[in-house]
Amino acid sequence: MTDFGTFVGEARAPFHTGPGDQYVYIAAMAEASQRLGNRGKDPRAVAKEQLAFVHQRFVPPRHLGEARRLLREHRTAVLSGPPGSGRHTAAQMLLYEPAAGTGIHAVDPEDGEDGRVTLDRRAVADGDRLLLDLSDCEATRFVGLQSELSAFRSVLEERDARLVVVLSPHLRDFLPAELHRLMVHLDRPRADQVLMRYLRREQLTPPPAALAAPELARFLADAPMDDIARLAQGIKQARDAAPAGSFDDWWPDQLAQLTEDDSAEAGFVRGLVDGRQRALAVTVAMLHGAAPDIVYQAVNALLKVVNHPEDERPLLDRADLNAELVNLGCSPGPDGRVRFERPGRVRAVLRHFWSYFPYLRPKFHTWVAHCVGDLRLDRGERDRLIARFAEQALRTGRPLELSSLARTWADDRTHGLVADAAKALEAGVGHDVHGRVLRQQILADVRQRGLPRTYRLALTVVCAQVMAVGHPDQALVRLHHLARAEDDRDGRPALAALLALATGEPRLCALLLSRLTTYGIGPAGFRWPYEVRIFLALAGAAARDPDLCTGPTARRRLTECWAAVFAYRPHEEWAPHVPAWLTAAATARAPAHRDALLATLAAAAAPYPAAAGRTYVLSQRWVLAPGPDRAQRRDVAERYRRRLDTAQGLGRPPTEPGPPDTDTPPEAPR
């Protein structure tokens, strides 16, 4: 699979035509790639690493064995449990098979353009392991989804696939009988065992009695599984920072950061009665660790955004910034950076202002947009500011503020902020609760005409690097829309990302071919020229991989697409791609792969005499090209001639070994 760095290298098109801007577009793409958490890694590898990490630390909850039996016997299991019980992780582990070649695929209901909620049955491939998390689904949406779910399950038997559905307990009463008998209620696993499993994976082996300390035991009694994982990670970091200590030295501070009572810090916030003090507290919390100059510029910007009256005192009568910071308990440290002396104050200040000053949320949005766009923040300061804003926006149920910020930063006039736009979207698309809303918004965006090029670029990066990890099917759909909108001056990064994703896994290649045949081909061939471009690029890549082009379904769809090209597109458009297809056949390691490629091309060209004649002539010219493998090429060209004759009814079927040619050429359009 082509990594993101490669497709950055391939996108060598200038963003502007003016001097000095020749590679701005490429630079923006490269920075966005590096700023995201996966840093251009193969999304499939990232997903496998994440699953392996969880598997090594997983403690099975009670009744998981019953769920495993239901999944084995009925291909479907429904898991129910309260939030924080580890129900999503349990679903992943039900489906997880470390030795399998394919991963677990998240299924997300999509809102169709007609308003209906749909599940894409075409995305189910042979042997798939599918996870449908409906734990945050509203009751009305769930009821509307049930007919789709029934039809979706009917495909499981055909494809030997498995499906695990995760439900919130409040939806159990809405389950139809066919699913109710497949439901298992999971109990929360023992938290001390979960913590111990995490610690042992980090070579930390405290005695069991150490976990019975009263404060720690109270935390473990009802802590969500995610918080237990965070505590384990914090203890590891404390051990790494002070390896000479003991477990009893490491856990108390880490636990305090997770459980710190906000009421004490809320008292601090309530004591801030002056508007400038409040603005400074918010600024320090959002830019924790920034230089004093940045804090000064940012607090003044915030005061201006909220229309706070200006200080009319003479300049020399005003308190200096250091005095103001000392009064807040956040004087600059040895490195000159501004931080609260009590780290828990960051969380308390932000939660307080976002929770209890709801009328300030739009102002904070405007302010953050200004800080990133106009202040000279370094990369770390920008990332922390965006991350803290995203955390509060998601916590207060406002995920679309992230896409709004991204649109602001990725205007064509501000191409230098593409990475910031991608960073904002990254924080939301994978969120457990609000990720679906943001992914739906991205789908709505990519369907629009006239999106700014820089916003399309930000969406391309996020879909290719972030969404493709947990929701590859959705990433492919969105990249398909983005690839349709590109032109040559873009360097076509979305097309490169689409091909990288589709050719990395047979099921995704099948999904793209299905979309091309379903939406791209009409009674008069391909509906739009850009679909032809996408198909020809995909065909060239798929031809080199037998897993992508030799199955009956893949051959049928490839034949249909090639036939639409031959029937309706000028030969100048497709002729350069035929020799590449023949070269893939000549270099195929297996005869079955070679014969599948030749049969597909012949079946597509045979109904159209002009195309059949041109492909034959092209094969003969290809034989005469310079190179040491001319004899091999002559053999392939002869095999293609025989395949073409057979497809046209002019000769006997070829006798060389390989799978029978069962593809039926498409009927010639009337």
Residue pairs with C-beta under 8 A, 6 or more apart in sequence:
1 42
1 44
1 500
1 501
1 503
1 504
2 496
2 499
2 500
2 503
3 40
3 41
3 42
3 500
4 33
4 40
4 461
4 464
4 465
4 497
4 500
5 30
5 33
5 40
6 496
6 500
7 464
7 493
7 496
7 497
7 500
8 26
8 29
8 30
8 33
8 40
8 493
10 491
10 492
10 493
10 496
11 25
11 26
11 29
11 490
11 491
11 492
11 493
11 496
12 23
12 26
12 491
13 25
13 26
13 488
13 489
13 490
13 491
14 21
14 22
14 23
14 24
14 25
14 489
15 21
15 23
15 24
15 25
15 26
15 28
15 415
15 453
16 22
16 24
24 415
24 416
25 415
25 453
25 457
25 490
25 491
26 491
28 415
28 416
28 418
28 419
28 454
28 457
29 418
29 457
29 460
29 461
29 493
31 418
31 419
32 418
32 419
32 421
32 422
32 423
32 457
32 458
32 461
33 39
33 40
33 461
33 465
34 40
34 419
35 379
35 383
35 419
35 420
35 422
35 423
36 422
36 423
36 426
36 461
36 462
36 465
36 466
37 426
37 466
38 46
38 465
38 466
38 469
40 465
41 465
42 504
43 464
43 465
43 468
43 469
43 472
43 475
43 501
44 103
44 472
44 504
44 505
46 469
47 103
47 104
47 469
47 470
48 103
50 469
51 92
51 96
51 103
51 104
52 98
54 89
54 92
54 93
55 93
55 96
55 98
56 201
57 194
57 197
57 198
57 201
57 229
58 89
58 93
58 197
59 189
59 190
59 193
59 194
59 197
60 90
60 93
60 189
61 81
61 85
61 86
61 90
61 186
61 187
61 188
61 189
62 186
62 187
62 189
63 184
63 185
63 186
63 187
64 90
64 93
64 94
64 184
64 186
66 184
67 77
67 79
67 90
67 94
67 164
67 184
67 186
68 77
68 94
70 76
70 77
70 182
70 184
71 77
71 94
71 95
71 162
71 164
74 182
75 153
75 156
75 157
75 161
75 162
75 163
76 153
76 156
76 162
76 163
76 164
76 165
76 179
76 182
77 94
77 163
77 164
77 165
77 182
77 184
78 164
78 165
78 166
78 167
78 175
78 179
78 182
78 183
78 184
79 87
79 90
79 91
79 94
79 164
79 165
79 166
79 167
79 183
79 184
79 186
80 87
80 166
80 167
80 168
80 169
80 171
80 172
80 183
80 184
80 185
80 186
81 87
81 90
81 169
81 185
81 186
81 187
81 188
82 169
82 188
83 135
83 168
83 224
84 188
84 223
84 224
84 225
84 226
84 227
85 186
85 187
85 188
85 225
86 186
86 188
86 189
86 194
86 225
87 135
87 166
87 186
88 133
88 135
88 166
88 432
89 225
90 186
91 131
91 133
91 164
91 165
91 166
92 104
92 131
94 164
95 104
95 129
95 130
95 131
95 162
95 164
96 104
96 129
97 129
100 127
100 129
102 125
102 127
102 128
102 129
102 505
102 507
103 129
104 129
104 130
104 131
105 123
105 128
105 129
105 130
105 131
105 472
105 473
105 507
106 130
106 131
106 132
106 133
106 470
106 471
106 473
107 119
107 120
107 123
107 130
107 131
107 132
107 152
107 163
107 473
108 132
108 436
108 439
108 471
108 473
108 474
109 117
109 118
109 119
109 134
109 137
109 141
109 145
109 148
109 436
110 117
110 118
110 119
110 120
110 440
110 443
110 474
111 117
111 118
111 440
112 118
113 447
116 144
117 141
117 144
117 145
117 148
118 148
119 132
119 145
119 148
119 149
119 151
119 152
120 473
120 511
121 151
121 152
121 155
122 511
122 514
122 515
122 518
123 473
123 507
123 511
124 130
124 152
124 155
124 156
124 159
124 161
125 159
125 161
125 506
125 507
125 510
125 511
126 159
126 160
126 161
126 507
127 159
127 160
127 161
128 159
128 161
128 162
128 507
129 161
129 162
130 161
130 162
130 163
130 164
131 163
131 164
131 166
132 149
132 163
132 164
132 165
132 166
133 165
133 166
134 142
134 145
134 165
134 166
134 167
134 168
134 171
135 166
135 167
135 168
136 168
136 432
136 433
136 436
137 145
137 167
137 168
137 171
139 170
139 171
139 174
142 171
142 174
143 174
146 174
146 176
149 165
149 179
150 176
150 178
152 163
153 163
155 161
156 162
156 163
165 179
167 175
167 183
169 185
172 180
172 183
175 183
188 225
189 225
191 220
191 221
191 223
191 225
191 228
192 208
192 211
192 217
192 220
194 225
194 228
194 229
195 211
195 220
195 228
195 231
195 232
196 206
196 208
196 211
198 228
198 229
198 232
198 233
199 205
199 206
199 232
199 235
199 236
202 232
202 235
202 236
202 239
204 235
204 236
204 239
204 247
206 247
210 216
210 247
210 248
211 217
211 220
213 248
215 252
215 255
216 251
216 255
219 227
219 231
219 255
219 258
219 259
220 228
223 231
227 258
230 258
231 251
231 254
231 255
231 258
234 254
234 257
234 258
235 247
235 250
235 251
235 254
237 254
238 245
238 249
238 250
238 251
238 253
238 254
239 245
239 250
242 249
242 250
256 344
257 343
257 344
260 344
260 347
260 348
262 347
262 348
262 351
262 352
265 342
265 344
265 345
265 347
265 348
265 349
265 352
266 348
266 352
268 329
268 345
268 348
269 278
269 281
269 348
269 349
269 352
269 353
272 278
272 281
275 303
275 306
275 308
276 299
276 303
276 308
276 311
276 324
277 324
277 327
277 328
278 353
279 299
279 302
279 303
279 306
279 308
280 295
280 299
280 324
280 325
280 328
281 328
281 349
282 302
282 349
282 350
282 353
282 364
283 295
283 298
283 299
283 302
284 295
284 325
284 328
284 330
284 338
284 339
284 340
284 349
285 340
285 345
285 346
285 349
285 350
285 388
286 298
286 350
286 368
286 384
286 385
286 388
286 389
287 294
287 295
287 298
287 338
287 371
287 377
287 381
287 384
287 385
288 338
288 339
288 340
288 346
288 384
288 388
289 337
289 338
289 339
289 380
289 381
289 384
290 298
290 337
290 338
290 377
290 381
291 336
291 337
291 338
292 321
292 322
292 325
292 332
292 336
292 338
294 375
294 376
294 377
294 381
295 321
295 325
295 338
296 321
297 375
298 367
298 371
298 375
301 367
301 370
301 371
301 374
301 375
302 363
302 367
305 363
305 366
305 367
305 370
306 360
306 363
311 318
322 331
322 332
325 331
325 332
325 338
328 340
329 340
329 341
329 342
329 345
330 338
330 339
330 340
330 341
330 345
331 338
331 341
332 338
333 339
340 346
346 388
350 388
350 391
350 392
351 392
351 395
353 360
353 364
354 361
354 364
354 392
354 395
354 396
355 396
358 396
361 393
361 396
361 398
361 401
364 389
364 392
365 389
365 393
365 401
365 404
365 405
368 385
368 386
368 389
368 405
369 405
369 408
369 409
371 377
371 385
372 382
372 385
372 386
372 409
372 417
372 420
373 408
373 409
373 414
373 417
377 385
382 420
382 423
383 423
386 405
386 420
386 423
386 424
386 427
387 423
387 427
389 401
389 405
389 424
390 402
390 424
390 427
390 428
391 427
393 399
393 401
393 402
393 428
394 402
394 427
394 428
394 431
394 433
394 434
397 434
399 428
399 431
399 434
399 435
399 437
399 438
399 441
400 437
400 438
400 441
402 424
402 425
402 427
402 428
402 438
403 424
403 425
403 428
403 438
403 441
403 442
403 445
405 421
405 424
406 421
406 422
406 424
406 425
406 455
406 458
407 421
407 452
407 455
409 417
409 418
409 420
409 421
409 424
409 458
410 417
410 418
410 421
410 452
410 454
410 455
410 457
410 458
411 452
411 454
411 455
412 452
412 453
412 454
414 454
415 454
417 454
418 454
418 457
418 458
418 461
421 454
421 455
421 458
422 458
422 461
422 462
425 438
425 442
425 458
425 459
425 462
425 466
426 462
426 466
428 434
428 435
428 438
429 435
429 438
429 439
429 442
429 462
429 466
429 467
429 471
430 466
430 467
430 469
430 470
431 438
439 467
439 471
439 474
442 459
442 462
442 463
442 467
442 478
443 474
443 477
443 478
443 481
445 451
445 455
445 459
446 456
446 459
446 478
446 481
446 482
446 485
447 481
449 485
451 459
451 485
453 490
456 482
456 485
456 486
456 490
456 494
457 490
457 493
459 478
459 482
460 479
460 482
460 493
460 494
460 497
463 475
463 478
463 479
463 482
463 497
464 475
464 479
464 497
464 500
464 501
467 474
467 475
467 478
468 475
468 476
468 501
472 501
472 505
472 508
473 508
473 511
475 501
476 498
476 501
476 502
476 508
476 511
476 512
477 515
479 494
479 497
479 498
479 501
480 498
480 512
480 515
480 534
482 494
482 498
483 492
483 494
483 495
483 498
483 530
483 534
484 528
484 530
484 531
484 534
485 494
485 530
486 492
486 493
486 494
486 495
486 530
495 533
495 534
495 537
498 512
498 534
499 537
499 538
499 541
501 508
502 508
502 509
502 511
502 512
502 538
502 541
503 509
503 538
503 541
503 542
503 545
503 548
506 547
506 548
506 551
506 554
509 538
509 542
509 548
509 554
510 551
510 553
510 554
510 557
512 534
512 538
513 538
513 554
513 557
513 558
513 561
514 557
516 531
516 534
516 535
516 538
516 557
516 561
517 557
517 560
517 561
519 527
520 526
520 527
520 528
520 531
520 534
520 535
520 561
521 527
521 531
521 560
521 561
521 564
523 669
524 568
524 669
525 564
525 565
525 567
525 568
525 569
525 669
526 532
526 535
526 564
526 565
526 568
526 569
532 565
532 569
532 573
532 574
535 561
535 565
536 565
536 573
536 574
536 577
539 558
539 561
539 562
539 577
539 581
540 577
540 580
540 581
540 584
541 548
542 548
542 549
542 554
542 558
543 549
543 580
543 581
543 584
543 585
543 597
544 584
544 587
546 588
546 589
546 590
546 592
546 593
546 596
548 554
549 555
549 558
549 593
549 596
549 597
549 600
550 592
550 593
550 596
550 659
552 662
552 663
555 596
555 599
555 600
555 663
556 663
558 600
558 604
559 600
559 603
559 604
559 663
559 665
559 666
560 604
560 666
561 604
562 600
562 601
562 604
562 605
563 603
563 604
563 605
563 607
563 608
563 665
563 666
564 666
565 573
565 574
565 604
566 574
566 604
566 605
566 608
566 611
566 615
567 607
567 608
567 611
567 668
567 669
568 669
571 610
571 611
571 614
575 614
575 618
578 601
578 615
578 618
578 619
578 622
579 618
579 621
579 622
579 625
581 597
581 601
582 597
582 601
582 618
582 619
582 622
582 633
582 636
582 637
582 640
583 622
584 597
585 593
585 594
585 597
585 598
585 636
585 640
586 594
586 629
586 632
586 633
586 636
588 594
588 597
591 656
591 657
591 658
592 657
592 658
592 659
594 636
594 639
594 658
595 639
595 643
595 654
595 656
595 657
595 658
595 659
595 661
596 658
596 659
598 636
598 639
598 640
598 643
599 643
599 647
599 661
599 663
600 663
601 615
601 640
601 643
602 615
602 640
602 643
602 644
602 646
602 647
603 647
603 661
603 663
603 664
603 665
604 611
604 665
604 666
605 611
605 612
605 615
605 644
605 647
606 612
606 644
606 647
606 648
606 665
607 665
607 666
607 667
607 668
608 668
612 644
612 648
615 640
615 644
616 640
616 641
616 644
619 636
619 637
619 640
619 641
620 637
622 633
622 637
623 630
623 633
623 634
623 637
624 630
625 633
627 633
639 654
639 656
642 651
642 654
643 654
643 661
645 651
646 652
646 653
646 654
646 661
647 661
647 665
653 661
